[in-house]
Amino acid sequence: MSRPILKIKTKKSDYLLEAISALAVIALVALPFIYYHQLPDEIPTHFNVRGEADSFGSKILIWVFTMIGVILYLGLTYMNRIPHKFNYPVDINQENAYYQYKNAIKLIRTVKLFSVLVMLFITYKSITFGLEESDGLGVYFLPFFLLLIFGTLAVYVITAIRNKRIDDHLR
């Protein structure tokens, strides 16, 4: 059975998430342009689990972080147009499709925002490290990032499954 293809209404909170994500992408692209000529020839290209720079490379590699962020932004923006093709923790039917699609689209928007903000933060910290204004990402970066992503996914899955249980009781 094929899933219904629905038009999901965009709410003000959705526009806000999209606007913040777009501003973060603009900043992500702007930072290397602004600081590129001030950077030393070598900048950090990798950070260990403690947030310390442990690998260095040419300053041109600052664009890698930017490209990853832009590609994530564009890919996740496209994905939000096809929620009927997503994988869901419940079976999708005509009764629950709108709610499940809306919930999944909100998840993708949130993950997109977090992903772009993380790439922006890493780019910023790589630049400030190169300019000798910081000493790395910080010890709390990785636990915070993991909690952010997995916490968001947990909220999504719980919300999706709860809706399924409600649908089951209505039949």
Secondary structure, 3 states (H helix, E strand, C coil): CCCCCCCCCCCHHHHHHHHHHHHHHHHHHHHHHHHHHHCCCEEEEEECCCCCEEEEEEHHHHHHHHHHHHHHHHHHHHHCCCHHHCCCCCCCCCCCHHHHHHHHHHHHHHHHHHHHHHHHHHHHHHHHHHCCCCCCCCCCHHHHHHHHHHHHHHHHHHHHHHHHHHHHHHC
